[in-house]
Amino acid sequence: MAMILVTHDLGVVAGRTDEIAVMYAGKIVEKASTAVLFTQMRMPYTEALMRSIPRVEDHSHTRLLAITGRPPDLVNPPPGCRFAPRCPYAQERCTVEEPPLLLGDTEDHAFACWYPVGTKEGQAALERNLSAERPQTLAAVASTQVAS
């Protein structure tokens, strides 16, 4: 038997799926086994979804962590990566060239990102954006510190 769940809540799918495909603006941006996705996410949108999962240890009425910015206009999508205007890792390349969905470190993990989370390239991009004080990067880092 197969089942497809469509949700923004990765906490809901965590214990109910073998594989997860994360979509943003109508495109698959990361695909992996559930265990791999939760331990080795590479797409910044997946990371943002993970940060927004409510935690049992949080006090009641704790504000959920939101993704900064607005989703793209799907009638006239922006060039490049559709998540770039909201992405804390985005660089110039992201705004002009759409990254393809490529296999990562393992054959069951694919992602579409030029500066993946958890890589040297991603860390360098994040640091460049912090020093440039890009609003979405400052917000993402601040939300990570609040969540810790």
VENLIN-V764390 format. One line per field, one symbol per residue. phi: phi as a letter, one per 40 degrees, with the letter a starting at -180 (. if undefined). psi: psi as a letter, one per 40 degrees, with the letter a starting at -180 (. if undefined). burial: I if it has 24 or more other ideal C-beta (glycine too) atoms within 12 Angstrom, else O. A space follows every 10 residues. Layout:
BEGIN
phi->???
psi->???
burial->???
END
This chain:
BEGIN
phi->.babbbaccc cccdcbbcbb bcbbfgbcba aacdccccbb dbcdccdccc ccccbdcccc gcccccccgb cccccbcccg cccdcbccbd bddccbbccc cbcccbcbbb abacbcdgbc cccccccccc ccfcdccccc cccccccc
psi->iiihhhiegd ddedeeidih hhihfeiheh hiiddddddf idhddddddd dehihdeiii ehhihihiai iihedgiiia heedeeheeh idddedhhhi hiibdieehi ighdgiheid dddddddddd defhdddddd ddddddd.
burial->OOOOOOOOOI OOIOOOIOII IIIIIOIIII IIOIOIIIOI IIIIIIIIII IIIOOOOOOO OOOOIOIIOO OIOOOOOIOI IIIIIIIIII IOOIOOOIIO IOOIOOOOII IIIIIIIIOO OIOOIIOOIO OOOIOIIOII IOIOOOOO
END
